[in-house]
Amino acid sequence: MSNSVEFVGGPLCGQETSATSRWYQLADAKDMAARVLSDGSIGYEFGRHTYERRTYRRGDECIEMYFYAGYRKPT
């Protein structure tokens, strides 16, 4: 089994990563919300693309891929 996992769909489609988590999130500055924090400074929240890692079997081969699960705007 390979150490790299391919992305399917979304902005990272076709790229590979060595991440091992079930969920992979990618920040996107397309949508951004500014927040005033309790100390008076300004913080920013970005939109997020989310991928879910799935595992399939093809005979004796185990195939893992990150499938695009959607985009969430900052609220």
C-alpha positions in Angstrom: 0.0 0.0 0.0 1.3 3.4 -0.9 1.9 6.2 1.7 0.2 8.9 -0.5 -3.5 9.4 -0.8 -5.2 11.1 -3.8 -7.8 13.8 -3.6 -11.0 13.3 -5.6 -13.1 16.4 -6.4 -12.8 19.9 -5.1 -9.9 22.3 -5.4 -7.2 19.7 -4.7 -8.5 17.1 -7.2 -5.7 14.9 -8.6 -3.1 16.0 -6.0 -1.7 13.6 -3.4 -0.9 13.9 0.3 0.6 11.8 3.1 -2.0 13.0 5.7 -3.4 10.2 7.9 -6.5 11.8 9.4 -10.1 10.7 8.4 -11.1 14.3 7.6 -8.9 16.9 5.8 -9.8 20.6 5.8 -8.5 23.3 3.5 -9.0 27.0 4.3 -10.1 29.2 1.5 -10.0 33.0 1.6 -12.8 33.3 -1.0 -15.2 33.9 1.9 -13.9 35.6 5.0 -15.5 37.0 8.1 -13.7 39.5 10.4 -14.4 39.1 14.2 -13.6 41.4 17.1 -12.1 39.2 19.8 -12.5 39.8 23.5 -9.1 41.5 23.8 -10.1 44.0 21.1 -8.0 42.6 18.3 -9.4 41.5 15.0 -9.5 37.8 14.1 -10.5 36.3 10.7 -12.4 33.1 9.9 -12.1 31.6 6.5 -14.3 29.3 4.5 -13.3 25.6 4.6 -13.3 22.8 2.0 -13.7 19.4 3.6 -12.5 16.0 2.4 -13.3 12.6 3.9 -10.9 9.7 3.7 -12.4 6.4 2.4 -10.9 3.0 1.9 -11.9 0.5 -0.8 -10.7 -3.0 -1.5 -10.0 -4.3 -5.0 -9.1 -7.9 -4.7 -6.1 -8.0 -2.4 -5.4 -4.3 -3.0 -6.5 -1.6 -0.5 -7.2 1.8 -2.1 -7.5 5.0 0.0 -8.7 8.3 -1.3 -9.9 11.7 0.1 -13.3 12.5 -1.4 -14.7 16.0 -1.5 -17.4 16.4 1.1 -18.3 20.1 0.5 -17.6 23.7 1.3 -18.6 25.7 4.5 -18.8 29.4 4.5 -17.8 31.3 7.7 -20.8 32.2 9.9 
